[in-house]
Amino acid sequence: MLRRLSKVSTKIQSTSTNLHNHIDMPTTSVAANERQETESTCIEKSIPHFWTDAEERALVHLRLPMEKEFNKGEKAHSTLWGRIKVEMFKLNFDVSVTQMINKWNTLKKKVPQSVRQ
């Protein structure tokens, strides 16, 4: 009887270990992916982007017509900036949303309020 229990116990431990290994594998890779995304976001924020005149003009050309959409608040700003990013990418300008927002805010500070209205 003890031998039978021992064999059953061994099988249960083996099955439990296998299940544990299968469960841990995706969790580990998900954690690694999240860590990699976080690192790339940190890298993106730490590397400055030096804007060309063409990139600035494209940003202004794409962002200004959307001013009402940004001010209405019906859509999330991240969605609107995402649309601008796609259009910038189509123009072969590879800039992040964070870089575009920073540049837009800098440009707004440089242009007097009276000119913007």
C-alpha positions in Angstrom: 0.0 0.0 0.0 2.8 2.4 0.9 4.5 1.7 -2.5 1.3 2.5 -4.3 1.0 5.8 -2.5 4.6 6.6 -3.2 4.1 6.0 -6.9 1.0 8.1 -7.0 2.7 10.8 -5.1 5.7 10.7 -7.5 3.3 11.0 -10.5 1.5 13.9 -8.9 4.8 15.7 -8.2 5.9 15.1 -11.7 2.6 16.4 -13.2 2.7 19.4 -10.9 6.3 20.2 -11.9 5.4 20.0 -15.6 2.3 22.2 -15.1 4.4 24.7 -13.2 7.0 24.8 -15.9 4.4 25.4 -18.6 2.8 28.1 -16.6 6.0 29.9 -15.8 7.3 29.9 -19.4 4.7 32.4 -20.8 4.8 34.5 -17.7 8.6 34.8 -17.9 8.4 35.8 -21.6 5.6 38.3 -20.9 7.7 39.9 -18.1 10.7 40.0 -20.5 8.6 41.7 -23.2 7.2 44.2 -20.7 10.8 45.0 -19.4 12.0 45.4 -23.0 9.1 47.8 -23.8 9.8 49.8 -20.7 13.5 50.0 -21.5 12.8 51.1 -25.1 10.4 53.8 -23.8 13.1 55.0 -21.4 15.7 55.0 -24.2 13.3 56.9 -26.4 12.9 59.6 -23.8 16.6 59.9 -23.2 17.7 60.2 -26.8 17.1 63.7 -28.1 15.8 64.1 -31.6 17.2 67.0 -33.6 14.4 68.2 -35.8 15.0 69.3 -39.4 13.0 72.2 -40.9 11.1 69.7 -43.1 10.1 67.6 -40.0 8.9 70.8 -38.2 6.9 72.0 -41.2 5.3 68.5 -41.6 4.4 68.4 -37.9 2.8 71.9 -38.0 1.1 71.0 -41.3 -0.4 67.9 -39.8 -1.2 69.2 -36.3 -2.8 72.6 -37.0 -5.8 71.3 -38.8 -6.5 69.0 -35.8 -6.6 71.9 -33.3 -10.4 71.7 -32.9 -10.3 67.9 -32.3 -7.6 68.4 -29.6 -9.7 71.1 -27.9 -13.0 69.3 -28.1 -11.8 66.5 -26.0 -14.0 63.9 -27.7 -11.0 61.8 -28.6 -8.0 60.9 -26.5 -5.0 63.0 -27.3 -3.0 59.8 -27.6 -5.2 58.7 -30.5 -4.8 62.0 -32.3 -1.1 62.0 -31.8 -1.0 58.4 -33.1 -2.7 59.5 -36.3 -0.1 62.3 -36.7 2.7 59.8 -36.1 1.4 57.5 -38.8 1.3 60.4 -41.3 4.8 61.5 -40.3 6.0 58.0 -40.8 4.4 58.0 -44.3 6.6 61.0 -45.0 9.7 59.1 -43.9 10.0 61.0 -40.6 10.5 58.5 -37.8 9.7 60.4 -34.6 7.9 59.2 -31.5 4.7 60.6 -30.1 6.7 61.9 -27.1 9.1 63.7 -29.4 6.2 65.2 -31.4 4.4 66.5 -28.3 7.7 68.0 -26.9 8.4 69.7 -30.2 4.8 71.0 -30.5 4.9 72.5 -27.0 8.3 74.1 -27.8 6.9 75.6 -31.0 3.9 76.9 -29.2 6.1 78.7 -26.8 8.1 80.3 -29.6 5.0 81.6 -31.5 3.1 84.5 -29.9 -0.5 83.9 -29.0 -1.7 86.6 -31.3 -0.1 84.9 -34.3 -1.8 81.6 -33.5 -5.3 83.0 -33.5 
